[in-house]
Amino acid sequence: MQDLPKAGQAQWNEKILTQAIQMWGAQEATLSPLSDPSHFLYLVETPAQKWVLRFSHQSQTSPTWLQAENAWLQALRQEQLEVPLPQPSSAGHGFEKIEEFFVSAFVWAEGEQHPFYQEEAWGIQQLFELGRLLARLHNQADGFRPPEAEKRPEWFENHPILERSDWAPPEQNLCATFENLHQECLNWSQEPAVWGLIHANIGPMNLAIRENGSFTLLNFDQSAYHWYSGDLAALLFHYLLVKSARNRRIFSTKFLQCLLAGYRQERPFDLLWEKRIPLLLKLHSLWFYLSNAARLQANYGPLTEEVRQAMQAHFLVYQGLTD
C-alpha cells in the first residue's frame, strides 16, 4: 500500500520550520524530525531542555481545539498524570499560526516509545497498570468542565461520516454500516459516569514507558468527548492490528481481562459497557478503514481490489468479534 501524504503536504516548506524556531527562541537548537502519520514533528534540543514542535494543518484542527488541548494537558499534570506539558512560544502563546499551519510545542516527556507490537511487550502487570492509568484519566475527565472556548469536539464531530460520490460499492456498504452503528450508538446514555473527554487514540505512537514501568500518554490531538469505553476500544484496535484473524478473539479476551482488572482498581466499569467495547471497536475500525481509503483515493485514484482486500484484512479487526 502506498504511503499516505500528510494533511498540508503540498503547502509544507522549510521556511515554516525556520519561523517556528524563531518564535520559540531556539535558533541554536538541534532539530531532529520525528515520525508521525498526521503531523510534521520535530524534536528540539538545547543544552537545557528538550521539547517537541508539532505542525498541524489548519484543515485538521482549530484555535478552540488547540486551546482546549493545552488546558486539558495542564489540568492532567496538576493531578499528577504523566502527560507532556505545553511549551509556550516566546510571546507566551500556547500555539502560533504560520501560513496554513498551527504550531504547538510540548516539553519532551520522560520515557521510551513502548514496543507496542512485540509479543513480549504486554505482560499481565503492564496491562494492569495501563488499565489503572486509563481509569485515572477518566476520573479526571469526570470533573473537568472547561468553558466553551476551551472545549474539545465530540468524537463524531472529529470523525465525520466519509460519504463520497465516487465510492465503489464495497466502500458504500461500509459507509452504510458505519452510519447504522453510529445511529445505534446515539441511543446510548451520555451521563457523566460513562461519557466524557477521552484520549481517543492510544496506540504505539502515543504511549511511552518509563524506567520504573509506568506509562506516559502522548499526543492528545485527537482527544474528544466520547464514551469512556471508546478509549479501551481504540487501544484494543491497535493491539489487534498485528494479530491473525483466527486468533483475535482469544487475544482480545485476554487483553481486556487484564486491562479491565487494572481499570476497576481505580474506577467502576459496568458490565454493560464492557459488552459494548466490541461495537465501539467496530466503529473505530470502520473509521480507520474509510478514512485511509478516502485519502488513498483522493491522492492515487480508485482502490484496486488487491489494495482493498489488504486494507480490509488489516483494519477491520472487529471481524470475528462482533459478527
C-alpha positions in Angstrom: 0.0 0.0 0.0 1.3 3.4 -0.9 2.3 5.9 1.8 -0.3 8.5 2.6 0.6 12.2 2.4 0.0 14.2 5.5 -2.6 17.0 5.5 -0.9 20.1 4.1 1.9 18.1 2.5 1.8 20.3 -0.6 2.0 23.5 1.5 4.8 22.4 3.8 8.1 24.2 3.4 11.3 24.7 5.5 10.5 28.4 5.9 7.7 27.4 8.2 10.0 25.4 10.4 12.6 28.2 10.5 9.9 30.8 11.6 8.7 28.5 14.3 12.2 28.0 15.7 12.4 31.8 15.9 9.0 32.1 17.6 10.2 29.6 20.3 13.7 31.2 20.6 15.5 28.1 19.7 17.8 29.3 16.9 20.8 27.5 18.4 18.9 24.2 19.0 19.5 20.9 17.3 16.5 19.6 15.3 15.5 16.0 14.5 12.4 15.0 12.6 10.1 12.6 14.3 7.8 10.0 12.8 4.1 10.8 12.8 1.4 9.9 10.3 -0.6 13.1 10.6 1.6 16.0 11.7 5.1 17.4 11.0 7.0 16.8 14.2 10.5 17.8 15.3 12.5 17.2 18.4 14.2 20.4 19.6 17.2 20.0 21.8 19.2 22.6 23.7 21.7 22.1 26.5 19.0 22.9 29.0 15.8 21.4 27.6 14.2 19.2 25.0 10.7 19.7 23.5 8.6 18.8 20.5 7.4 21.1 17.8 4.2 20.0 16.2 2.8 21.5 12.9 -0.8 20.7 12.2 -2.5 21.8 9.0 -5.5 24.1 9.5 -7.8 21.6 7.9 -7.2 19.2 10.9 -7.8 21.5 13.9 -8.9 24.9 15.1 -7.8 27.5 17.6 -10.5 26.4 20.0 -9.4 22.8 19.9 -5.8 23.7 20.4 -6.6 25.9 23.3 -8.7 23.1 24.8 -5.9 20.5 24.3 -3.5 22.7 26.2 -6.0 23.3 29.0 -6.7 19.6 29.3 -3.0 18.7 29.5 -2.3 21.3 32.2 -5.3 20.0 34.2 -4.0 16.4 34.0 -0.5 17.4 35.1 -1.9 19.2 38.1 -3.4 15.9 39.1 0.0 14.1 38.7 -0.8 12.2 35.5 2.2 11.7 33.2 1.4 13.7 30.1 3.5 16.3 28.2 3.1 19.9 29.3 2.6 22.6 26.6 5.6 24.8 26.0 4.5 28.4 25.2 6.2 30.4 22.5 8.5 33.3 23.4 5.4 35.6 23.1 3.7 33.5 25.8 1.2 31.9 23.4 0.0 28.3 23.6 0.2 28.0 19.9 1.1 30.1 16.8 -0.1 30.3 13.2 2.3 30.2 10.3 0.8 30.2 6.9 -1.6 27.3 6.8 -0.2 25.6 9.8 -0.9 25.8 13.6 2.3 25.3 15.6 2.3 23.9 19.1 5.2 22.8 21.4 5.4 20.3 24.2 8.0 19.6 26.8 9.7 16.3 26.0 8.0 13.5 28.0 10.1 11.1 30.0 10.2 7.5 28.7 10.9 5.5 25.6 8.4 4.6 22.9 6.6 1.4 24.0 7.3 -1.7 21.9 3.6 -2.0 21.3 3.5 -4.7 18.6 6.1 -7.0 20.1 4.8 -10.2 21.6 6.7 -9.7 24.9 5.5 -6.1 25.3 2.3 -6.9 27.2 2.8 -8.7 30.4 -0.1 -9.0 32.9 1.4 -6.3 35.1 1.9 -3.8 32.2 -1.7 -4.2 31.1 -2.9 -3.9 34.7 -1.0 -0.6 35.1 -2.2 0.7 31.8 -5.8 0.0 32.8 -5.2 1.9 36.1 -3.9 4.8 34.1 -6.9 4.9 31.8 -9.2 4.9 34.8 -7.3 7.8 36.4 -7.6 9.7 33.1 -11.3 9.2 33.1 -11.6 10.1 36.8 -10.1 13.5 36.0 -12.4 13.9 33.0 -15.4 13.5 35.3 -14.7 16.8 37.0 -13.2 18.7 34.0 -15.7 21.4 33.0 -13.9 23.8 30.6 -15.6 26.9 29.1 -16.9 26.6 25.5 -13.8 28.5 24.3 -11.7 25.7 25.7 -13.7 22.6 24.7 -12.7 19.7 22.6 -15.0 18.3 19.9 -17.3 15.3 20.3 -15.9 12.1 18.7 -18.5 12.1 15.9 -17.7 15.8 15.1 -14.0 14.9 14.8 -14.8 11.7 12.8 -17.5 12.6 10.3 -19.1 10.0 8.1 -17.0 9.8 5.0 -19.6 9.9 2.2 -18.1 10.3 -1.3 -19.9 10.3 -4.6 -17.2 8.2 -6.1 -17.1 5.4 -3.6 -17.1 1.9 -5.1 -19.9 -0.4 -3.8 -17.7 -2.1 -1.1 -16.9 1.3 0.5 -20.6 2.4 0.1 -21.6 -0.6 2.0 -19.1 0.0 4.8 -20.2 3.7 5.0 -23.8 2.5 5.5 -22.6 0.1 8.2 -20.7 2.9 9.9 -23.8 5.2 9.7 -26.1 2.5 11.1 -23.8 1.8 14.0 -23.4 5.5 14.6 -27.2 5.8 14.9 -27.4 2.9 17.2 -24.7 4.4 19.5 -26.6 7.7 19.7 -29.3 5.9 21.7 -26.8 5.1 24.4 -26.6 7.1 27.6 -24.3 10.1 27.8 -24.5 10.6 31.5 -21.2 11.8 33.2 -20.4 8.3 34.6 -19.9 6.9 31.1 -19.3 9.9 28.8 -16.5 12.5 28.9 -13.2 13.7 27.5 -11.1 10.8 26.4 -7.7 10.4 24.7 -9.3 8.6 21.7 -6.2 7.3 20.1 -4.0 5.4 22.5 -1.6 3.3 20.4 2.0 2.7 19.6 2.8 6.3 18.6 1.1 7.7 21.7 2.5 5.6 24.6 5.9 5.8 26.3 7.1 3.6 29.1 9.4 5.0 31.8 12.3 3.2 33.6 10.0 2.4 36.6 7.5 0.7 34.3 4.9 3.4 34.4 3.4 4.9 31.3 3.3 8.4 29.8 0.4 9.3 27.5 1.4 11.4 24.5 -0.3 13.2 21.6 -3.7 14.4 22.8 -4.5 16.0 19.4 -7.4 13.5 18.9 -8.9 13.9 22.3 -12.7 14.2 22.1 -15.9 13.7 24.1 -17.0 10.1 23.8 -17.9 7.1 25.8 -15.1 6.1 28.2 -15.3 2.6 26.7 -14.1 4.2 23.5 -10.5 4.6 24.9 -10.4 0.9 25.6 -11.8 0.1 22.2 -9.1 2.3 20.5 -6.4 0.7 22.4 -7.7 -2.8 21.6 -7.9 -1.8 17.9 -4.2 -1.0 17.7 -3.3 -4.2 19.7 -5.3 -6.4 17.3 -3.8 -4.9 14.1 -0.9 -7.4 14.1 -2.9 -10.4 15.3 -4.1 -13.0 12.9 -7.8 -13.0 12.2 -8.3 -16.5 13.6 -6.7 -15.6 16.9 -8.2 -12.2 17.5 -11.0 -13.4 19.8 -8.5 -15.2 22.1 -6.1 -12.2 22.2 -9.0 -9.7 22.7 -10.4 -11.6 25.7 -7.0 -11.9 27.4 -6.0 -8.4 26.7 -9.3 -6.9 28.0 -9.3 -9.1 31.1 -6.0 -7.8 32.3 -6.7 -4.2 31.2 -10.1 -4.1 33.0 -8.8 -5.6 36.1 -6.4 -2.6 36.5 -9.2 -0.2 35.4 -11.5 -1.5 38.1 -8.9 -0.9 40.8 -9.4 2.9 40.2 -12.9 3.3 38.7 -16.1 1.2 38.4 -16.7 -0.2 35.0 -20.2 -1.6 34.3 -20.6 -5.0 32.6 -22.9 -3.3 30.0 -20.1 -1.1 28.8 -17.7 -4.0 28.8 -20.1 -5.7 26.4 -20.2 -2.6 24.2 -16.4 -2.4 23.7 -16.7 -4.7 20.6 -19.2 -2.4 19.0 -17.0 0.6 19.7 -14.1 -1.4 18.3 -16.1 -1.9 15.1 -16.9 1.8 14.9 -13.2 2.7 15.3 -12.1 0.0 12.8 -14.6 1.2 10.1 -13.5 4.8 10.6 -9.8 3.9 10.2 -10.5 1.9 7.0 -12.8 4.5 5.4 -10.5 7.5 6.3 -7.5 5.8 4.9 -9.4 4.6 1.8 -10.6 8.2 1.3 -7.0 9.6 1.5 -5.7 6.9 -0.9 -8.5 7.6 -3.4 -8.0 11.3 -3.2 -4.3 11.1 -4.0 -4.0 8.0 -6.2 -7.4 7.3 -7.7 -9.8 4.4 -7.1 -8.7 1.5 -5.0 -7.7 -1.7 -6.7 -9.2 -4.9 -5.5 -5.8 -6.0 -4.2 -5.4 -2.9 -2.1 -9.0 -3.1 -0.9 -8.6 -6.6 0.3 -5.3 -5.9 2.0 -6.7 -2.9 3.8 -9.8 -4.7 4.9 -7.8 -7.6 6.3 -5.6 -5.1 8.2 -8.1 -2.5 9.5 -11.4 -4.4 10.0 -10.1 -6.1 13.2 -13.7 -6.4 14.6 -14.4 -9.3 12.2 -14.9 -12.4 14.1 -15.6 -10.5 17.3 -18.9 -8.8 16.6 -20.4 -10.9 13.8 
